Amino acid sequence: MKVEINRDMRRKIIIYSCSLGFAIILFTLINHLDSVMDVISRILSVLGPFLFGIAIAFLMNKPMEWFDRQFRNRTSLKPGKCRLLAVLTVFVLMILFITLSFSVVVPSLLDSIRQFVNSLTDYSSTLGRYINYLSDAIGLSPSQSETLITQLDLFPSISKAVQQYLPRIADMGMDVVKFLMNFLIAMAAAAYILLDKEKLLMGLQKLNYSLFSTDAANYLTLYSRDVQHVFEQYIVGNLIDSLIVGLITYVGCLLMGFPYAPMFAFIVGVTNVIPVFGPFLGAIPVIIILLLIKTWYAVMFAIFILILQQIDGNVLKPIILGDKLGISGFWILFSVSVGGSLFGILGMFLGVPVFALIYAGIRDLAEMRLKEKNIHLEEKAGT
């Protein structure tokens, strides 16, 4: 008996087979997640300089375009020479910025860390008083209090270890050759990308339209523009915002008379790039350090950082970052948690824009399928 398979049934068989295959692959990957992550880590280590070069080109693209327009409008040079001058200009400015940072910011930061490490032993007595006070408050026995206080013997050893390690941080002698080689490769890759970005994009566009249908290729073109917009808005905006927050923290610490102002500003500024958890990750260690110095310092800093975060969230970020990414607070928390679990600090930082783009793609696909089925669903308030 011959079974006839019509087009609709054939389509369902293909969809179900692909779904089953995808589920099997996904299940296998999850069961061997450690091996998969190890392979990904090796690939990233090999491609690291080129990925770093792409990141540099991405960050330098907007400034390069601005200088390119200026050279074309104000000089009679050919477009190719204007582009070359624009690329050279942004690279010189970037190198000057890095040099200035290492010559001014880094020595001040290391000096602040060194002063803090030298004072660790002195802070042990302050911590001992806090433990005695807490022991009386919660009813610990003298022997239990003594056990806790004896743990303070770790402070001298920590201080000694960090003091021995600080010169290595400043020198960075062991990996300097490898770092310079990777940096030069990344800079060369970034330069080639910026110089020939139109040709590279046209090649990707031709590949796009040769592999997919016209409708799918058009959507991928629009989607790639969304990717560029989201990453430019999120990454560059967050870096600028964190730099401003770090500078405000530095000035605030100086005005309030806190020691280790460069170290505190660095901690707050760096952790501020992480959504949701960043402000807490930066504020908690600073407050703990200030508690060991003066209780009032910790209270002042806590009030200062609360006010600063309100200004940052309600004034600075809306101005710098512009419109929202289009996902709710729940999905931001989800993407930060998952990204941090898989890829650490970098995953926490990039998890939000990556998830926002995945979310937008799935949403567009769902809306397209609903439109094909002539199904109209409306969101209800409060649901």
N, C-alpha and C positions, 0 to 999 in steps of 0.2 A: 504494500500500500504506500503510495507516494504522498508525502506531506508537503503541501505548498506553503511557502513562507513569503508572506507579502512584505512590502517595504517597511511598514510600521513595525511588524514583528522583528524583522532583521535589525532595525534600528534599536529596538529594545534589547535584543540579544547583545549587540555591540556595546551598548551603554552598561548593561549589567556585567558583561565580561570585563570591561575596562574598570568598573567599580570594584569588582572582586579582585582583579589583579592589583589595583592600587591598594586595597585593604591588606592584601597579603604582603606586599612590599613594605607598607607602613608598619605592619605588625612585626616583620622581620627586622626592620630598622630599629624599632623600639626595643626589641629583645637584645639587640647587639649595639645598644647606644654608645657604650664605651669605645667599641671598635670603630664605629662610624665617626665619633668625635675625634678619635686618634687620627683617622685618615684625613678628616677635614683640617685638623691642626697641621698635619704634614704638608698638605696642599697649600694652606695659607702661609706656612713658613717659606715655601719655595716661591710663591707668588707675592710674598710680602712687599718687596721693593716696588713692584709694579702696582699693587693695590695702593701703596702709600703714594706713588706717583699720581694715580688717578685722584686720590683724595686731595693732594696738593693742587692739581689742575682744577678740581671742582671748587676749591676755596678761592683760587686766584682768578677764576673765570670772569667774575663781575668786575673786579678792578682792572683786569686786562682789557675787557671790552670798553671800559670808560677811557682808558689811556689810548686805546686804538682809535676811538672816535675823535679824541682831541688831536691826535697826530694827523688824522685824515682831514679834519676841518681847518687846522691851523698851519699845515705845511703842504708842500707840493710833492711830497714823496709818494712813491707807488704804494698800493695797498699792502703788498707783501713786505716792504720795508717798514711800513707803519706797524704792521702786526709784530714784526721782529723787535722793533723798538719798544712796543707795549709789553711784550713778554719779558724782555731784558729789564725794563723798568720795574715791573712787579716783583721780579726775582731779586733785584738789588734791594728794593724796599723790604722784602721779606727777610733777606740775610741781615740787613741793618737792624731790623726789629729783633731778630734772634740774638744777634751780637749784643745789642743794648740790654736785652733781658738777662743774658748770662753775665754781663759785666756789672750790672747794677742790682737787679732783683735777686739773682741766685746767691751772690756773696752775702747780702743782707739776710736772706732766708737761712742760709747755713749758719751764720753767726747767731741768729736768734735761736735756732735749734740747739747749737752748742751751749749757749748760755742756759737754756732750759735743762739740758742734760746735766750740766755741772751743778744745778740746783736741786736735782732729784733727791739727793741724800737729805738736804735740809727740809724738803717737803714731807719726809717720812714721819717726822715728829708731829707735824700738823695732822697727817692722816691718822696717826696714833690717837690723838685727842678726839678726832671724829669717831673712831671706833670705840673708845671708852664711853663717849657720850651715848652712842647708839646701843652699846651693851647695857648701860644703865636703863635706857628707855625701854628696851625689849626684854630685859631681865636675864641676860646671859651671865653665867657663872664666871668668877675670876679666871679659872683655868681656860675656859673657852675664849675669853677676851685675850688672854696671854697668847693662846695659839694663833689668833688672828694677827696680833701685833708682831709676832715673830716672823710672819710672812713678809714684813717690811724689810727684812734683810735682803730681799730681792732687789731693792732700789740701787744699792751700790754696784751690784753685778750688772744690772741693766745699764746703769750709767757708764760703767767701764766698757761694756760691749759696744754701746752706741758711739762712745768717744773713739774707739778703735776703728769703727766702721765708717765714720764721717769722712776721714781723708780719702777712703776708697771711692766714696760718692763724688767727692770733688775731683779726683784724678780721672776715674773711669778709664784706667790704662789698659785693662785686659781686653776689652771688647772694642776698643776705639777703631781699630783697622776695619773690622767687620761692619761696624756702624757707619763709618765713612763711606765704605764701598756701597752699602745698601742705600745710603743717603744720596750718593752721586747717581746711582741707577734711578732712584725715584725722581730726582730733579731732572735728569735727562728725559725720562718717560713723560713727566709733566710738561716739559718744554715742547716735546714732539706733539703731545695731545693738544696743547694750546695753539701751536702753530698751524696744525692741520686738522683742527676740530671739525670744520665744515666737510672736508673729504671723508673723515671717519664717520660722521653722522650720516652723510649721503650713502656710504657703503652699508651701514646698518639699515637705512631706509630701503635700499634696494633689496637687501636680504629679507627684510620684513614683508615687502609686497610680493616677493618671489615665492615665499613659503606659505603665506596665508591668503585667504580670500580678501577681497577689497574691503568688505565691512570689518573683518577682524583686524586687518592691517591698519585701517583708519582708527579703530578703537585703541590699538596698541600705540599708535603715534600720539593720540591724545593722552593716553595713560602715562606714557614716558614723559610728557610735559608736566603732568601732575607730579610724577616722581621727582623731577628736577625742582619744581616749585616747592614741594614739601621739604625736601632735604635742604635747599637753600634757605628757606624760611626758618626751619627748625634748628639746623646745625649752626649756621652762621649766626642766627639770632641768639641762640642759647650761649654761644661763646662770647658774644658781645655783652649779653646780659650778665653773665658770670664775671666777666672782667670788671664791669661797673660795680657789681655787688662786692667783689673783692677790694676794689679801691675805696668804696664807701666804708667797708669794714676796717680797712687800714687807717683811714682818717679818723673814724669813730674811736678806735682803740687808742690812737695817739691823743685825741682830745680828752678821753676819759682817764688817761694816765696808765693804761695797762702795759705791762711788759710783754715782750715777744709779739709785738704788733705785726711784723711781717709774717711770722708763722701762723698766727690766727687768721690773717687775711688770706693767706694761701689755702689753708684748710677750708674756710668758708667758700672762697671763690671756686675752688676745684670741685667740691661736693655739690655746689649749686647747679651744676650742669645735669645732675641726676634728678629726674622728675619725682615728685611725691616724697621720697625718702631723703633726698639730698640735703635740704635744710636741717633735718634732724641729725644726719650723719656728720655734718659739719659743726653743729652747735654743741652736741653732747660732749665730745672730747675737750672742746675749748672751755665749757662750763666746769668740767671736772678739774682741769688744770687751774682755773681761776679759783675754784673752791680751796685748793691747796695753798693758794697765796693769800687771798682775803675773801671771806664769804660775801662781803658787799660787792666785790668785783664781779662775782658770779651772778648776783642778782641784777646788777647794772647791765651786764652783757646779755642776760636772758631777755630783759626788757628791750634792749637795743635791737637784738636779733628778731624779736617778734614784730617790732615796728618796721624794721627793714624788710622782712618777708611780706608784710602787708603792702608796703610801698612797691616792692618788686612784683608781687602777684597782681595788684590792681592798677599800677601805673606803668612801670617799666616794661614788663612783658607784653601787655597789650600794644604798647607803642612800637616795641622792637620786633615782636613776632607777628603782629597783625592778627588776622582771623584765626579761628581755632582749627584744629586738625580734623574735626568732624567726628570725634569719638567721645563717648561719655567717660566720666571719671572712673567708672568700674573697669573699662577696657584699658585705660591708662595704667591703673594699678596692676591689672592682669599682665599687660605687656612688659612693665618694668620688672615684675616678679619673675616671669618666665625668662625674659632676656637676661636678667641677672643670674638666674640659676644655670643657664646654659653657657653664657659667655662673659660672666663677671661684670665688672664696671662698664666695659664697652657695651655689653648687652643691655644694661640698664639705661644707658644713654641713647642707644640707637633703637631700642625695642619699641618705643612709642611711634616714631615715624614709619618704621617697617610695618608694624601692625596696622597703622592707619591706612597705609597703601594696600595691604592685603584685605583689610575690611572694606575699603572702597571698591576693590576689584570684585569681591564676592557680592557686595551690595548691587553693583551695576549688573552683574550676571543674573542675580535673582530678579531684579526689576525687568530685565530683558525677557527672561523666561515667563514671568507673570504677564507681561505685555503680549507675548505670543499666545498665551492661553486665554487672553482677554479677562484676566482676573484683576480686580481693583481692590486693594486693601488700604484702609486708612488708619493711621495711628490715633488712638484715643488718649486724651489727656489723663495723666495719673496712672497709666498702665505701662 
